[in-house]
Amino acid sequence: MDFLLWTTIGFFIIGFVVLVSMKKGMENKIAYIKANMEDEENPKKANSVIWWIMSVTVWGLVSMMLVVWWFHNHFG
């Protein structure tokens, strides 16, 4: 099999497992931020949620690019 295909599949599966494992923690942080608007720890929690959203977005974009790259190499 093609190394690029296995890299793409591995990157996608590992990223998806990390995403699912961190999802509940991020939901709890968002609920905490909503419930305690005046808390001093909110900016720190908000930053971690923002970084998580950005990293999930980058993971999705890289996954899509890897799939397109594999199709281009395999069929193009």
Secondary structure, 3 states (H helix, E strand, C coil): CCHHHHHHHHHHHHHHHHHHHHHHHHHHHHHHHHHCCCCCCHHHHHHHHHHHHHHHHHHHHHHHHHHHHHHHHHHC
